[in-house]
Amino acid sequence: MGSFKEITGFRISTLRPKGNCASTKVELNSLKTGNGIKLGLGLEDFKKAVPVEFEHRDSEFIYEAVTKRAATKEELNKLRARWPNEKQDYFDVTMTLRAKFKDNRLIDLYVHKIESY
């Protein structure tokens, strides 16, 4: 099918904006995630806040997971209305986190999640 996609993502960075990123007048040091990740965070504290196996390339730590999520009853009703003969009852979920460090301090954080059916 491949027609339903929901993409959620954000990036906070001290680096120059790239692609679709835009500058902001918000004080970047005031932004943090629910688990306390913010720019300037030390590498060891970052690893404690995000306890997963990272791939490490130079100053960048990368995590990617591909999983499945069961569809809710409401989601299944909508999907069956559109594709009545489809039996799939889950979403493919891809989660990516990229973190760059300089002098053991977080300078760039990029997170996105894609759910597709």
N, C-alpha and C positions, 0 to 999 in steps of 0.2 A: 504494500500500500504506500507507505512512505510519505503520506501527505500531511500528517499532523506533526508539528514540531513546536516545542515551547523552549525558548532560550532565555536563561537568566544569567547575568554576569555583571562584574564590575572590575574596575582597576583603580588603584590609588598608587601614585608614583611621584617620585621627585625627578624622574627623567622627563625629557621633553615629550609632549604629546605625540602619539603615532596614530596613523590611520584615523579611526573614528573617535579617538579620545579628544577631549576638549579641556582647556585650562579652566581653573575655577579660582574664585577669590576666597573660598572657604579655607581656613587654616588647616592644612593637611595633618598636622600633628593632633588635631582634635578628632579626626576620624579613626574609628576602630571597629573591628568586627565584634560579634557577640561573645567570642571566646578571647577577646583582648588583644587581637593582632592589630598593630598599628605601625606606621612608618617609624623607623628608628629602633624598633624592637631588636634585641640581641638574638643571634642565631640559636643559642641554646634555649632561650625562652620561647622562641618561635617553634622549635621542635617539640617542646613540652606542650604547647597549645595545640599543635597539629600532630598527634602521635601516629603517623603513617610512614611507610617506607618510601622515601623520596629517591628519584634518580638525580644524580648530582652531575652537573656540567659546569665547570669553572665556578662562577659565583652564583649560578642559578640552581634552584632546587625545584624539581618538577614531580608532580603526582598526577596520575591519570587512572581513573577507575571506570570500568564499563560493567554495568549491572542491569538488572531488570527490576521493575516495580509493578506490583499488581495494580490493575486498574480498579478504581472505586466503582460502585454500582452505578452512580450517576454518569461517570465517564463511559462505562460499558454501554449504557442506554444510548448515549449520544453517538458512540462509535458504531453500534449495531444499526442505528437509524441510517447512518451513512453507508455502511458496508454490511448488509444483512447476512451475507454468507461467510463472513470472516469469523474465525474461531479464536484468534489471538486475544488473550485477556490480560496482557501486560504491556508496559512501555519499556523501551530500551532507554537506559539512562547513562549518559557519559558526563563525568565530572572531571574537570581539569583545574589544577592549582599550579601557578608558576610564581616563584618568589626569588627575587634577586637581592644580593647582599653586597655591600661595600664596607670594608673594615668591620666585618661581622655585624653590621646593622642593616635592617631591612630597608631597601630603597625603592622597591617596586613589587606590587602584589597584584596578580591577575587571577581571577576566579571565574569559572563559568560552568553551567550545568545545562545540558541539552536533554530533553525528554522527547522521544519520537515514537510514533506508532506505525 
